[in-house]
């Protein structure tokens, strides 16, 4: 009987410890989503100079200024809107909607959604 109680206690501890780690994981994912959403709303306007630089490096400066500005405005609206969406739905533990999540994480790649 004593071994049954001991093994039941060990199984209960293992079960609840896995639940705690899953809850922490979901909590961390929700917190990250909220913070990235706030960062995306605050720094969405940085998409304009980022895209001007990227388009200028890949093509020529005139194309970079014109097409990069238009693409930057488009990505500004997208990053800001998805940042608001991430803030509104941060309790659902999913990945942030924008890649790269904060704009400063990898400034040399184009933003994707």
Secondary structure, DSSP 4 states (H G I P E B T S, - for coil): -HHHHHHHHHHHHHHHHHHHHHHHHHHHHHHHHHHHHHHHHHHGGGHHHHHHHHHHHHS-HHHHHHHHHHHHHHHHHHHHHHHHHHHHTTTS----SSBSSSTTS-TTS--B-
